[in-house]
Amino acid sequence: MMSTPRATTEERSAVRTLLRLWPYVRPVRVRLFTAAFVAVLASCAGLVIPLVLKWMVDGPVAERDPAGVWLGALYLLLLGVAEALLFGLRRWLVARPLSHVEAEMRADLYRHLQRLPVAFHDRWASGQLLSRGTTDLMLLRMFLAFPLTFLLVNGVTILIGVVIMLVQDWTLGLVILGPAIPVLITCVIFERRYAEVARRAQDQVGDLTTVVEESVLGIRIIKGFGRHRSQAHAFRELSRTLRGTELRKARLLATIWGVIVTLPEVAIGAALVLGTVQVADGALSAGTLVAFLSTALALRWPVDSIGFLLAMSQEAATATERYFEVMDEIPEAAAPHRGAGLSHMRLRRVGATSPHAPAPDNEGIRFHNVRFRYPDATEDSPPTLDRIDLHIRPGESMALVGATGSGKTTLTALIPRLHEVTSGRITLDGQDIADLPRETLRELVAVAFEEPTLFSAGVGDNVLMGADDEAGAEELRRALAVAQADFAYALPQGTDTQVGEQGLSLSGGQRQRLALARAVVGRPRFLVLDDPLSALDVHTEAAVEAALRRVLADTTALIVAHRPSTVLLADRVALLSGGRITAVGTHPELLRTNAEYAHLMSGDEEDDR
């Protein structure tokens, strides 16, 4: 279903994987270590109870001393209260810091996702990313809060308990230790098998999340084509697969639990029989037998919980592995800052000049022998764009025309560095965009795509995303006027109206106009428009074009166009064919001299990738 990187469990060490959490845990390590120490004290308090019972049985009970019995009962009550208070303190100590750890990891994941290249997001299913930021991090918080502490606490408790039993009677102690070796072997086998199944289950949760998300976003298509049954069937199949994996996890857990519970219980039964015989023979006091068996029973939960704790640890290791699969992805490289601030200022100072006036060859937008191949393409495949040489002069608007699949959208995505060129370079007023920090570059270049994306926020908030933080109502009003998006004022709450997820509460033309307003609101130095008027009716398109001409007079623009009306917005036209620029000229010139261009302008072409 999904093709996301999946590590093999054979290559993974659970301990080494979990150690990668240390940078997040380190700031709260004092509270976690304190909580572990408190939990050890609580367990030790529980192990003192059998010793008090031994004193009571061999002392006050044997001597028929009621006062001594009441004193022993008081000791037991105090130990029980102390144990309860200490365990409560442990939980209080870990609750707040671990919530902070989870929040920090989630924030880091979100920030990292914003910095990863578009190619990464093209390759990864959104549901897989969503499950890593929710389900996996919840598993990690639960691991840090409980299994991590109690693997240590239970280990210390078992060690101290075994020493106490051996001191009481070493022969009975050896009987209790008899199942240790088969239990250890079972744990090793269980850990290896459970790791594999846990990874599979968490990947399947991601796949299921993707299906749910796509079904919600595509509900109009599902309903429109009556595909709800087939989608429900696909969901059921994934759910059934996940259920089978979860059942296998349950069977593995039941197996180890059966072994871990049964063998120690048999050993305790054997110790009871042997101890009773020794008491009857006078070789062992009744108090010692009571203390021994009470200690063995006190260790039953630490031993029984081994399988459960190992299972949670393996799930946490898998969650850590999945989390760092994303965090280990290389983000977009930070551009060197040599002269970046100066370049930024120089670019801002350059004013619009007439497209027909002489301009230095290095000003405006220039492609220098640019080649581009998608990262997932094979090395021997032809590049999507090949040897692109194109110059858009300062203040000039250039239309980019080409057949479906010629690479128009890909070319426009190179200017704001949504993709990195394979070779060659692109300059803005002589400054290589690879030398500009991305924040600076994307302040200079504004984009509007044919398929607009709106966020679950107000209309005004969506538009002002394209402006500085100081932009306000006047900039919003101007941008809406340019994009002929005055319909926003007639919405129920005006420009504060929430547009809903993906803006699907609006029509396609309305979404496209808001996206265009977002592109022009910041008065960008360079403007990249990917067929921004394709969803508009003829009359609205004419009104938008009239307003857009005034904006284009003050900027340098590259416009993907399919219709003659959009082409006429531009000063010149570039024809992209087979991944190369094959002709550049004015619209009338290309109509007269280029048959391919004349053919494209005579029909309705759809956009490419």
Steps between C-alpha positions, in 0.01 A plus 500: 500500500763751610864509407673652800841391626473210741794383704558133563479394862798270459725804454359679802604493862207607718731648763708691245184628333345617827822677597430746218231647726767623743526857359129545572514329840818673621330829606263306731746231609514615863127450550503167317794368703332625817178325399689175438671527840165563670350196323792284619438621857132414465585147382749455781231607747285221361782249554530598868144379562595126488774565759245662732274197449787269598557699820126492580461125443815394683455764772164641617287230333710209633515663844129598497583867550199715383689827549779376275248394235342848502844658475583278202169593339589868542838439333326329207253789465777757502699305239191470278425873526866586430502276193181660365626855562834431336338356186267802488800733529670315214202560271487868594871535427475359145166639377598860419854446361392216273216707358768761427720239327210389280414861412862579412534194279174583323610861446839388366331257262267770371785750453708237322214411266476865399868500406500177302499533119187459293643175362480347848131587535434366152647168610345460845134436573349766725337237724841350576627840609186566701525169687863577588399834650209358702487125572876444506572793730224389734666157521833664581348708780340187648832316478692776677230523768464129583708226332829692509471554876360162590748298297757646740279489809381144441855386429623646827196361685556148364871513588437617859210253541713206383775598745244516785364155410846345478584645840179357644566149362737433211344164405157655453668790319652263245156347441360846425792579264445180301277659229740793443685350200191392297338839575808684369511290182130567442555875544782507242289315240195714577690828467628418151162384367297773666725774356419388146124484560496832689667676206253350257203607713618861534563527125151364437353762735669762281352344186155495656537864605587590142188329366279681752658836421470453124139384532408810701677740262361319197145455629355696207665267250391191694141619516501639147606168349311282746824334616414485871467120490838444337665745741330330795624166368857631473475637854366170632784310335760723661318479833487120471872489425576721799271289717688186397831661590367617836369150570843358425644747749242384753589133438870570551427692817268224625771241435771676697255594774394137528862388539595780739194449720485119500862408573543730805162386638614136473823594676310676782277191540806274521661734754180496708495120512871472580482779758200343673691173531797686649277680752343166598847354551603799708772599252328831418293744706145582398589869494786438258270303268239779512765762428645292216164439333390862553819619331443257210144626460622863516730422206217349296394834345855611408555163333157483335540851358818413309310400185279807511794734557705338222206535262460871579875550467503341156207715389683805633817400314298464181336839560844655557626340181203633301540848652868525411438365149343839436738703716801344324378622162725778375319836500537762233860615522551835663641743248837659577461850635784660310364841415143379541383812681660726241348298217160526662523878522630532147216289366248712683643823366479398136196673355283392211625610165336488165528155343598666177780706653851357498574308819817334624517134409522396864187680623147363523445123513754299307539125445856400416522159330262348757438129507261324738418138573266394781687340794308173466582470129768257383835637392458379142155660457479820293481818709165673539667829406812514285731791422253773588631845410243774558516867593204693641603864509428726801138614499412257222222242506570180311242234420616139503310281253535130427314176446392277786804337661750744354618606848346844547395454864833337578687798356302750705563296817875545455490878555385489868716186542212262561731272304875535459652517153701196398756719325530856379378799700219752531571863584284786623655831399832323470483325841506121489191379688710218647698769688189657651350379829166345421322749725645786296426332169139434590454857613609610152301243302123449534320204344144406410418149384222376274381268780481743793545382857310682773529431870235456769512867593330827413497638146713795612750276676540289186565804281735676743724192513665656194585828677717624785375460855427873511257486206145593585158586365621738228733242342224238525248729331740578215589132441133393496424778252780389266381139511134606461434317827258754648263208560693455827319799650162337434588183692323447837787647707661694220875450468497328841291214359664160550542336161520144633751228419662549159256787443244255365214716628586737212476447127807424291501849353469660843791295634710591199430872545595486869823324404572774248429765765744323731767517229466873435425629853868538589587699184767243408808589295454179299171326429446142381146412391409146394191546283329703775178572308406154372194463727350843427209581275557727201368819662687452830815408310483825303458703819788320671724548199429871493598537866792260466655706222554784747675261739717351227621847403689517832648151513691241301269208428496153348149380417405148392226548244273282291249747360568795270330734748760412765786517251400856411582605857868442420752710308664194346436127473735202547407165344603194699513179300655168598659654808674779302423861409454483124374850424473842662313799361183701515165334460442628142853404397469142621156461344653591164828311525444194723253228400510326839416821681219580258360151556512538881321833485228356279384239754451447872803343659507375856784554741786264558665361804 
